[in-house]
Amino acid sequence: MYTPDNTLALCHVRQQREQQRNAAREQHMTVYGYTRVSTQQQVAEGESLEVQQRQVRGYCMMQGLEDPEVFTEAGVSGSVPLASRPQGRVLSGLLRKGDVVVAAKLDRMFRDAADALNTIKLFKKQGISLDVIDFGGDVINNPNAKMMMQLLAVFAESERDRISERVSTTKADQRARGKYLGGKVPFGFAVDAEGLLVRDDEQQQIVAHVLDLKAQGISYRKTICSVQQKFAYSIALNTVMKICNAN
C-alpha cells in the first residue's frame, strides 16, 4: 500500500536514476570526424575526401580514440558557417559534453575566422574537444589554444573591417552614379533596368501639384482630394507630408 512518504521516496529514487543516466551519458565520449571539399570536381575525383578520411582515422588510432563516425561535406563552400552546412548541422545537433571532433585541416572546418572563433568558444563552453591535425591536435584545451583564439579574433575583426570598407566603397560608388541603394523608392521616381533612380513623369506632375497647393496654404486633406480629382490617383497622407517636408 502506497503512502505519501512512499510516493515521495519513489519519486526521489527515479530522480536519482535519471541523474545517474544523464551523468553516464555525459561521461561517454563519442568521436566524430569531419571532412569537406568545396567543388563538385573534387567530389567526383574523391581523392581529397579519401585522404582526409584516412588522416582522421589514422589520427584517432594513434591517439587511442575510438573509430570515428565521419561526416562528409561534399561540394559545400567553406564560407558557409559550419552549423549552416547540411552535414555540419547534423554534427552540431549530435555533439554532447565530452565528445571529440577531428578534422584534417582547419580550413576544412572553417574558412571564416569569425565562424571559427564562435564555434571554438561554443565547443569550449559545452565541453567538446576539437582536434585539428595540421594544428597539432587539440585546439581548445592545449596551452597554445589561447594564442590561437586571439589570432582568430584579430583575423575576424580584420575581416569585418574589410567587408565594411568594401560595402561603404560600393555604396558610395553607386550613390555617385545615381544607383538605387534599397528601401522604399521615393515618390516621383522609379528604378530602371540598370538599378538607377529615374524620374517618373506622371508622379512628378503630382509632386508639382502638391507643392503648388502647399505654396497656397492648402491643407493636407484638401490636397489629397485635389490629387484624386485631377489625376484620379489615391495618394496617401504620409506621402503628401513627405513631399511637402522634403521641399
C-alpha positions as CSV (number, residue, x, y, z in Angstrom):
1,M,0.0,0.0,0.0
2,Y,1.4,3.4,-1.1
3,T,1.6,6.2,1.4
4,P,2.6,9.9,0.7
5,D,6.0,9.1,2.1
6,N,6.4,6.0,-0.1
7,T,5.4,8.1,-3.2
8,L,8.0,10.8,-2.4
9,A,10.6,8.2,-1.8
10,L,9.8,6.5,-5.2
11,C,10.0,9.9,-7.0
12,H,13.3,10.6,-5.3
13,V,14.7,7.2,-6.5
14,R,13.5,7.9,-10.0
15,Q,15.2,11.3,-10.0
16,Q,18.4,9.8,-8.8
17,R,18.3,7.1,-11.5
18,E,17.6,9.8,-14.1
19,Q,20.6,11.8,-12.9
20,Q,22.8,8.8,-12.9
21,R,21.8,8.0,-16.5
22,N,22.4,11.6,-17.5
23,A,25.8,11.5,-15.9
24,A,26.7,8.3,-17.7
25,R,25.7,9.8,-21.0
26,E,27.9,12.9,-20.3
27,Q,30.8,10.7,-19.4
28,H,30.6,8.7,-22.6
29,M,32.8,10.2,-25.2
30,T,31.9,9.9,-28.9
31,V,34.4,10.7,-31.6
32,Y,33.4,12.3,-34.8
33,G,35.4,13.1,-37.9
34,Y,34.6,15.9,-40.3
35,T,35.8,16.2,-43.9
36,R,34.9,18.7,-46.6
37,V,35.6,19.6,-50.3
38,S,34.1,22.7,-51.9
39,T,33.9,21.8,-55.6
40,Q,31.9,19.2,-57.5
41,Q,35.1,18.2,-59.3
42,Q,36.8,17.3,-56.0
43,V,33.7,15.3,-55.1
44,A,33.8,13.4,-58.4
45,E,37.5,12.7,-58.0
46,G,37.1,11.7,-54.4
47,E,40.8,11.8,-53.7
48,S,40.8,14.7,-51.3
49,L,37.9,13.3,-49.3
50,E,39.6,9.9,-49.0
51,V,42.9,11.5,-47.9
52,Q,41.1,13.5,-45.2
53,Q,39.2,10.4,-44.0
54,R,42.4,8.3,-43.8
55,Q,44.1,11.1,-41.9
56,V,41.3,11.4,-39.5
57,R,41.0,7.7,-38.8
58,G,44.8,7.3,-38.5
59,Y,45.0,10.2,-36.0
60,C,42.2,8.6,-33.9
61,M,44.0,5.3,-33.9
62,M,47.4,6.9,-32.9
63,Q,45.6,8.8,-30.1
64,G,43.9,5.8,-28.8
65,L,40.4,7.2,-29.7
66,E,37.6,5.0,-30.9
67,D,37.0,4.8,-34.7
68,P,35.1,8.0,-35.6
69,E,31.8,8.4,-37.3
70,V,32.9,10.6,-40.2
71,F,30.7,13.4,-41.6
72,T,31.5,14.2,-45.2
73,E,30.5,17.6,-46.7
74,A,30.7,17.3,-50.4
75,G,30.6,20.3,-52.7
76,V,30.0,22.9,-49.9
77,S,31.9,26.1,-49.7
78,G,33.9,26.8,-46.6
79,S,32.4,30.3,-46.4
80,V,29.2,28.7,-45.3
81,P,29.2,28.6,-41.4
82,L,29.7,25.1,-40.0
83,A,26.2,24.9,-38.4
84,S,24.5,26.0,-41.6
85,R,26.0,23.2,-43.8
86,P,23.9,20.1,-44.3
87,Q,26.3,17.7,-42.5
88,G,27.7,20.3,-40.2
89,R,24.1,21.0,-38.9
90,V,23.6,17.3,-38.2
91,L,27.0,17.0,-36.5
92,S,26.3,20.1,-34.3
93,G,23.0,18.6,-33.2
94,L,24.7,15.3,-32.1
95,L,27.5,16.8,-30.0
96,R,27.4,16.4,-26.3
97,K,29.8,17.1,-23.4
98,G,33.0,15.1,-23.6
99,D,32.7,14.4,-27.4
100,V,35.6,14.9,-29.8
101,V,35.6,16.3,-33.3
102,V,38.6,15.6,-35.5
103,A,39.4,17.4,-38.8
104,A,42.4,17.1,-41.0
105,K,42.9,20.8,-41.5
106,L,41.4,23.9,-40.0
107,D,40.2,25.2,-43.4
108,R,38.1,22.0,-43.8
109,M,36.1,23.1,-40.8
110,F,36.2,26.9,-41.4
111,R,37.2,29.5,-43.9
112,D,35.8,32.4,-41.9
113,A,37.8,33.4,-38.8
114,A,34.6,34.7,-37.1
115,D,32.9,31.3,-37.6
116,A,36.0,29.5,-36.3
117,L,36.2,31.7,-33.2
118,N,32.5,31.5,-32.4
119,T,32.4,27.7,-32.9
120,I,35.6,27.1,-30.8
121,K,34.1,29.3,-28.0
122,L,30.9,27.3,-28.1
123,F,32.7,23.9,-28.1
124,K,34.7,25.1,-25.1
125,K,31.6,26.2,-23.2
126,Q,29.9,22.8,-24.0
127,G,32.9,20.7,-23.0
128,I,33.6,19.5,-26.6
129,S,37.1,19.0,-27.9
130,L,38.2,20.0,-31.4
131,D,41.3,18.2,-32.7
132,V,42.8,19.7,-35.9
133,I,45.6,17.5,-37.2
134,D,47.6,20.2,-39.0
135,F,47.4,22.3,-35.8
136,G,48.9,19.5,-33.8
137,G,45.7,18.2,-32.3
138,D,43.5,19.7,-29.6
139,V,43.0,23.4,-30.4
140,I,40.7,24.1,-27.4
141,N,42.4,22.7,-24.3
142,N,46.1,22.8,-25.2
143,P,48.5,25.6,-23.9
144,N,48.5,27.3,-27.4
145,A,44.7,27.4,-27.6
146,K,44.5,30.9,-26.0
147,M,47.0,32.3,-28.5
148,M,45.2,30.7,-31.4
149,M,41.8,32.1,-30.3
150,Q,43.4,35.6,-30.0
151,L,44.8,35.3,-33.5
152,L,41.4,34.2,-34.8
153,A,39.8,37.2,-33.1
154,V,42.2,39.5,-34.8
155,F,41.5,37.9,-38.2
156,A,37.8,38.1,-37.6
157,E,38.0,41.8,-36.7
158,S,40.1,42.4,-39.8
159,E,37.6,40.6,-42.0
160,R,34.7,42.6,-40.6
161,D,36.6,45.8,-41.3
162,R,37.4,44.8,-44.9
163,I,33.8,43.8,-45.5
164,S,32.5,47.1,-44.0
165,E,35.0,49.1,-46.2
166,R,34.0,47.2,-49.3
167,V,30.3,47.8,-48.6
168,S,30.9,51.5,-47.9
169,T,33.0,51.9,-51.1
170,T,30.4,50.1,-53.2
171,K,27.6,52.2,-51.9
172,A,29.5,55.4,-52.3
173,D,30.2,54.5,-55.9
174,Q,26.6,53.5,-56.5
175,R,25.3,56.7,-54.9
176,A,27.7,58.8,-57.1
177,R,26.2,57.1,-60.2
178,G,22.7,57.6,-59.0
179,K,22.1,53.9,-58.2
180,Y,19.2,52.9,-56.1
181,L,20.6,51.5,-52.7
182,G,17.4,49.8,-51.4
183,G,14.5,50.8,-49.3
184,K,11.2,52.3,-50.5
185,V,11.5,54.1,-53.8
186,P,10.8,57.9,-53.3
187,F,7.5,59.1,-54.7
188,G,8.2,60.7,-58.1
189,F,10.9,58.2,-59.0
190,A,11.3,54.7,-60.4
191,V,14.1,52.2,-60.7
192,D,15.2,51.3,-64.2
193,A,16.6,48.1,-65.5
194,E,20.2,49.1,-64.6
195,G,19.2,49.8,-61.0
196,L,19.3,53.6,-61.4
197,L,16.8,56.0,-59.9
198,V,15.0,57.8,-62.7
199,R,12.2,60.4,-62.7
200,D,8.6,59.1,-63.1
201,D,6.9,61.8,-65.2
202,E,3.4,61.1,-64.1
203,Q,4.3,61.1,-60.4
204,Q,6.4,64.2,-60.9
205,Q,3.3,66.0,-62.1
206,I,1.6,65.1,-58.9
207,V,4.6,66.2,-56.9
208,A,4.5,69.6,-58.6
209,H,0.8,69.9,-58.0
210,V,1.2,69.1,-54.3
211,L,3.9,71.7,-53.9
212,D,1.8,74.2,-55.7
213,L,-1.1,73.6,-53.2
214,K,1.4,73.8,-50.4
215,A,2.5,77.2,-51.5
216,Q,-1.1,78.3,-51.5
217,G,-1.5,77.1,-47.9
218,I,-3.9,74.3,-48.8
219,S,-4.3,71.7,-46.1
220,Y,-3.1,68.1,-46.5
221,R,-6.7,66.7,-46.6
222,K,-7.8,69.1,-49.3
223,T,-4.5,68.4,-51.2
224,I,-5.4,64.6,-51.2
225,C,-8.9,65.4,-52.6
226,S,-7.4,67.6,-55.2
227,V,-4.9,65.0,-56.4
228,Q,-7.7,62.4,-56.6
229,Q,-9.9,64.7,-58.7
230,K,-7.2,66.0,-61.0
231,F,-5.1,62.8,-61.5
232,A,-7.5,60.0,-60.4
233,Y,-4.8,58.9,-58.1
234,S,-5.3,58.0,-54.4
235,I,-2.3,59.5,-52.7
236,A,-1.6,58.6,-49.0
237,L,-1.5,61.3,-46.4
238,N,2.0,60.2,-45.4
239,T,3.2,60.6,-49.0
240,V,1.8,64.2,-49.2
241,M,3.6,65.0,-45.9
242,K,6.9,63.6,-47.2
243,I,6.7,65.6,-50.4
244,C,5.9,68.8,-48.5
245,N,8.6,68.3,-45.9
246,A,11.3,67.4,-48.4
247,N,10.8,70.6,-50.4
